[in-house]
Amino acid sequence: IPTMKLRLSSPSDLVDLNGLTELSGIKLDGDTLTIGAMTRHADVTASGEVAGAIPALTELAGGIGDVQVRNRGTIGGSICFNDPAADYPAGLVGLGATVNTNQRSIAADEFFVSLYETALENGEIVTSVSFPVPQKAGWSKFANLASRFAIVSVMVSMSGSSVRVAVTGAKDCVFRVGEMEQALSGDF
């Protein structure tokens, strides 16, 4: 939708996945928050389960695009497109999430390969994303005022003695910053 809105693409066919209700929903099970691939950004923002488990993820989803994109766009669509200025890739990598498909589970660190490229194989579709609930997490985004795309955004999380820092918008693909992770964990 964002690339069509900007007139950067005009696909010959569009496939409506709205009927796949089994791919929508949010579930908190112990220390794991799972979000279905067809769950809309607005639903993530409005979810009490997400806000209670990972408030930074609520903030991230609430800052995506404009109202139309938040009400129609999905977490699965965003991560499969892997736009270098998208918000969810930093969220997934920064929180140590797992992308679940119809064939396997892929660590977020391995899922995002390059500019608009993921580790998905032919015939493979994302069914959900599972997030371990961190002790703490923070999200910050410096956005283009017109498009709300990230010029740069950062997700930081801490679980036990492990700190993760993921950045999007600054390269062709989301990446972790080991030096920041070490500095924040106090392990120089």
N, C-alpha and C positions, 0 to 999 in steps of 0.2 A: 504493500500500500504506500509506504513512504516514497519508494522510487517511482511509482506510477504518479503519485501526487506531484513530485518534482519533475515529471515528464522525462525521467531518465530511462524508463522502460515502458513498453506497451506489449505485454505478452499476448499471444494469439489465443490462448486458452487460460481460463481460471478454473480451478477445482475447488468446490465448496466442501470443506471438511466439517461444517457445523453439525452435521448429523452424527458425528462420532462422539457421542456424549460420554462414552467410557474413557475418553482421553482427557476429560475435564475434571477438575476438582482439586481440593487441597486437603491433605491428611497429615496430622501430627501423630506419630507413633513413637512414644518414648523420646529419644534424642534425635529422631529423624523427621524432617519435614519433607513431604513429597508433594510436588505440584504437577498435575497432569499437563501434557504438552499443549492441549487446546484451552488451557486456562488463560483468560484474558488478563492483561496488565491491570485493568480496573478491579478485577476480582482479587488479585494479589494485594493491591493497595487497600481494599476494603476488608480483607480477611482479619478477623480477630486472632485466629490461630497463627497467621504469619506475624502479625504485630506482637503477639506474646512471645513467640519463639525467636524471631530474627527481625527486630524492628528496622534494622538497616535495609533489609530486603523490601519492606513496605515502603520505605523512603525511595529506594531505587525505582520500584515499579511506578510510584506516583509521579516521578520526574521524567518518565518516558514520553517523548513526542508531545502531541497535543491531545485534546479530549477525544477526537475521533480515533487516533491511533491507540490510545489507552483502552477505548471501548471495543475495538475490533481486533487489535493485535494480540498475539499470544506469545507465551514464553517459548514454546516450541518453534514457532515461526521465526522469532528473533534469533534464537541461537543457531538454527539451521542456516539462516541467511549469513550470519557471522560478519555483519558490517563492522569495519574497524572502529566506528564511532558509536556502536551500540552499547547499551548499558549492561544488559544481562551477562555478556561474557566475563566482564570484570567481577560481577557478582558471583557467578558460578566458580570461577577460578579462585577468587579471594576467599570464598567460603569452603572450598574443597568439595564441591558438589560432584555428583555422579549423574551422567546422562544415561537413562535407560531407553533401550530401543526394543523393537520387536525381535531382535536377535541376540543382544548382549547388553552389558553395562560398560560404560566408558568413563573413566575419570575425566573431569573437566580439563585437567592439565593436558590430557592427550586428545580431547575432542576438537579443540580449536587449532587448526593446522596452519592456515595462512589467510591472506586476504580473501574473504568470501568463500573459504574452503574449510570443511570439517572432515572428521574421520569417518563419516557415514559412507557406507558402501551402497552399491546399486540395490534397490529394493528394501533398504533399511529405513525405518521411520522412527522418529523419537516418540516415545509413549509417555515419558514423565522425566522429571528431574528430582533427585533426592539430595537434600541438604543436611549435613550434620549440624545440629544446633550448637553454635559456638558459645563460649562464656561471654564474649564481648565481640561486637562488630561495629564498624563505622563505614559510612558511605559518603563520598564527597564528589561533586561534579561541577566542572566549569563548563557551562554549555554555551553554544552559539545562541544568541538571543532570538534570532529569527526561526531557526529550525528546532531548537532544543536538543540537537545532536551534541554529543560530548565532544568538546575540544580535547579535554582530558577528564577522566574520572578514575577514582580509586576506591577499591573495597579492601578494608583491613579487617582481619578477624584473629581472635585468639582462642585457642582451645588447649587447656593445660599449659605446657611450656612452648607450644607450637604457635607461631605467628605467621600469617599469610598476608601478602600484599600483592594485589593484582591491579594493573593499569590498563585502561583502554583509551583509544583516541590518539595516543602518542606514537604508535607504530602501525604497521599493516595488520596486526593481530594483537589480541590481548596477551599480556606477558606478566610474569612475576618479577619482583625486584628483591633479589636475595640480600643485598646490602641493607635495605630497609628492614627486612624480616629479622636479620641478625641484630640490628641496632635496637629494634623494638622489643626483642626478646632478651636483650641485655647480654647476649652471647657474642662478644667481639672476637 
